[in-house]
Amino acid sequence: MIFVSRGVHREEKIVPCSARGPGKGAVVGDYVYLTGDVITHVAPRRTELIRVDALGDRPQIIAANVDVMFIVCAVEPPLREGLIDRYLVAAHASGIDAEIVFNKIDLFLDDDPEDAADFKERLAVYPPLGVPVHWCCAVEGRGLDTVRTAIDGRIGIFVGHSGTGKTSLLNALIPGAGYRVQELSEQSGRGRHTTTHTELYALPTGGEIIDSPGIRGFGLWAIAADKVKDHFVEFAAFATKCRFGDCAHDQEPNCAVKAAVEREKISPLRYEAYLRIRESIDDPGP
């Protein structure tokens, strides 16, 4: 059995191979069985990171056997907590730990304390949910020790918008790698797709990291609208006190979750994100 990342296993030995039958379903992170140079079967997966494909009607497995998801964000492109919340739902549903990496702190941390305070306030909601936030500058190597520690002994994956610096983080974590980096588009302020495929890399300090292409949206797969609430972990402590056992935490009377939002025991912004995600599943659009 071999660990697959576009033909590279843990010892970094190149194994050119093809796939047939069930082996054609292999994705990055899979353990697979080889017969000669042919992938014939895929071993059972511990976890799967899944999104809706570009057409919106099929699952796309991004990676398998992932232990921890690193949601990479930055000042540019603009921070979108809604995307973070969707990733957190997908991670929780798949049994994957999640952490946030805020990259490019050099753009504000030293020179703009007001912006720094704003971003830190916006992300302060996540650590109490068990989602650490790492403040990094990949090009300067700042703040990366905690990221290395979080990856050590595990398989991680970088996800997020194009242009947030996922490939720059790889270059910083793997000295001398020299992976290609592109700047943000000056016209749109959006990132360009430096990474065009998903690939796994072994880190010299331990663990592996999967670099995935940047995205502009993340559609959830196989999560029913009435189950979204189960993946907002802060709801659990209050949901048992709701009047109705199947409370959707929306229009129902005597909803303990809504009462907790009003008392700010639950972040109002997280609650609004919950409603938006549930609505998007109820009405996925064209």
Residue pairs with C-beta under 8 A, 6 or more apart in sequence:
1 31
1 32
1 33
1 43
2 9
2 15
2 31
2 32
2 33
2 34
3 9
3 10
3 29
3 30
3 31
4 26
4 27
4 28
4 29
4 30
4 31
4 32
4 39
5 28
5 29
5 199
5 200
5 201
5 208
5 210
6 28
6 197
6 199
6 200
7 14
7 15
7 16
7 17
8 14
8 15
8 200
9 15
10 202
10 208
12 202
15 34
15 37
16 37
17 34
17 37
17 38
17 39
18 37
18 38
18 39
19 26
19 38
19 39
19 40
20 38
20 39
20 40
21 40
21 41
22 40
22 41
22 42
23 32
23 33
23 38
23 39
23 40
23 41
23 42
24 39
25 42
26 32
26 39
26 42
27 61
27 62
27 63
27 64
27 198
28 62
28 63
28 64
28 198
28 199
28 200
28 210
29 63
29 64
29 65
29 66
29 155
29 200
29 210
30 42
30 43
30 45
30 64
30 65
31 42
31 43
31 65
32 39
32 40
32 41
32 42
32 43
33 39
33 40
33 41
33 42
33 43
34 40
45 64
45 65
46 64
46 65
46 95
47 64
47 65
47 66
47 67
47 94
47 95
47 96
48 61
48 63
48 64
48 94
49 61
49 62
49 63
49 64
49 66
49 69
49 90
49 91
49 94
49 96
49 157
49 159
50 59
50 60
50 61
50 62
50 90
50 94
50 221
50 222
51 59
51 60
51 62
51 90
51 215
51 218
51 219
51 220
51 221
52 58
52 59
52 60
52 219
52 220
52 221
53 59
53 60
56 219
56 284
59 221
59 222
60 221
62 157
62 159
62 198
62 212
63 157
63 198
63 200
63 210
63 212
65 155
66 94
66 96
66 155
66 156
66 157
66 210
67 96
67 97
67 154
67 155
67 156
68 96
68 97
68 98
68 99
68 150
68 151
68 154
68 155
68 156
68 157
69 87
69 91
69 96
69 97
69 98
69 99
69 156
69 157
69 159
70 98
70 99
70 100
70 101
70 134
70 147
70 150
70 156
70 157
70 158
70 159
70 209
71 83
71 84
71 87
71 88
71 98
71 99
71 100
71 101
71 159
71 160
72 101
72 103
72 158
72 159
72 160
72 161
72 164
72 165
72 166
72 169
73 79
73 80
73 84
73 100
73 101
73 102
73 103
73 160
73 161
73 164
74 102
74 103
74 104
74 107
74 163
74 164
74 165
75 104
75 107
75 108
75 115
75 119
76 104
76 107
76 163
76 184
76 189
77 161
77 162
77 163
77 164
77 184
77 189
77 190
77 191
78 189
79 119
79 122
80 161
81 122
81 269
81 273
82 273
82 276
83 160
83 161
83 217
83 218
84 100
84 126
85 270
85 273
85 274
85 277
86 218
86 220
86 277
87 98
87 159
87 218
88 98
88 129
88 131
88 231
89 220
89 223
89 228
89 231
89 232
89 277
90 96
90 218
90 220
90 223
91 97
91 98
92 98
92 231
92 233
93 220
93 223
93 231
98 131
99 131
99 132
99 133
99 134
99 150
100 123
100 126
100 131
100 132
100 133
100 134
101 133
101 134
101 136
101 147
101 158
101 169
102 119
102 123
102 133
102 134
102 135
102 136
103 136
103 137
103 138
103 164
103 165
103 168
103 169
104 137
104 138
104 164
104 165
105 116
105 135
105 136
105 137
105 142
105 143
106 137
106 139
106 140
106 142
108 115
108 116
108 119
109 116
109 135
109 137
123 133
125 267
125 269
125 270
126 132
126 133
127 133
128 234
129 233
129 234
130 233
132 146
132 150
134 143
134 146
134 147
134 150
135 143
136 142
136 143
136 144
136 147
136 169
137 143
138 144
138 165
138 168
138 169
138 171
138 172
139 165
139 168
139 172
141 172
144 169
144 172
144 173
147 169
147 173
148 173
148 203
148 205
148 206
150 156
151 173
151 203
151 205
151 206
151 207
151 208
151 209
152 203
152 205
152 206
152 207
153 206
153 207
154 207
154 208
155 200
155 207
155 208
155 209
155 210
156 207
156 208
156 209
156 210
157 209
157 210
157 211
157 212
158 166
158 169
158 170
158 209
158 210
158 211
158 212
159 166
159 212
159 215
159 218
160 166
160 214
160 215
161 190
161 191
161 214
161 215
161 216
162 190
162 191
162 192
162 193
162 194
162 213
162 214
162 215
162 216
163 182
163 184
163 185
163 190
163 191
163 192
163 214
164 191
164 214
165 181
166 195
166 211
166 212
166 214
167 179
167 180
167 181
167 194
167 195
167 211
168 181
170 177
170 179
170 201
170 209
170 211
171 177
171 178
171 179
171 181
173 203
173 205
173 209
174 201
174 203
174 204
175 204
177 201
179 194
179 211
180 194
181 194
182 191
182 192
182 194
183 192
184 190
184 191
184 192
185 191
185 192
190 216
191 214
193 213
193 214
194 214
195 211
195 212
195 213
195 214
196 213
197 213
198 210
198 211
198 212
198 213
199 210
199 211
200 208
200 209
200 210
200 211
201 208
201 209
201 210
201 211
202 208
203 209
219 284
220 277
220 281
223 231
223 281
224 281
225 278
225 279
225 281
225 282
226 246
226 248
226 278
228 274
228 277
228 278
228 281
229 235
229 239
229 248
229 249
229 257
229 274
229 278
232 270
232 274
234 266
234 267
234 270
235 249
235 257
235 266
235 274
238 256
238 257
238 259
238 260
238 265
238 266
239 247
239 249
239 256
239 257
240 256
241 256
242 249
242 252
242 254
242 255
242 256
242 257
243 252
243 253
243 254
243 255
244 252
244 254
247 255
247 257
248 278
249 255
249 257
249 258
249 271
249 274
250 275
250 278
257 266
257 271
258 271
260 266
261 267
261 268
261 271
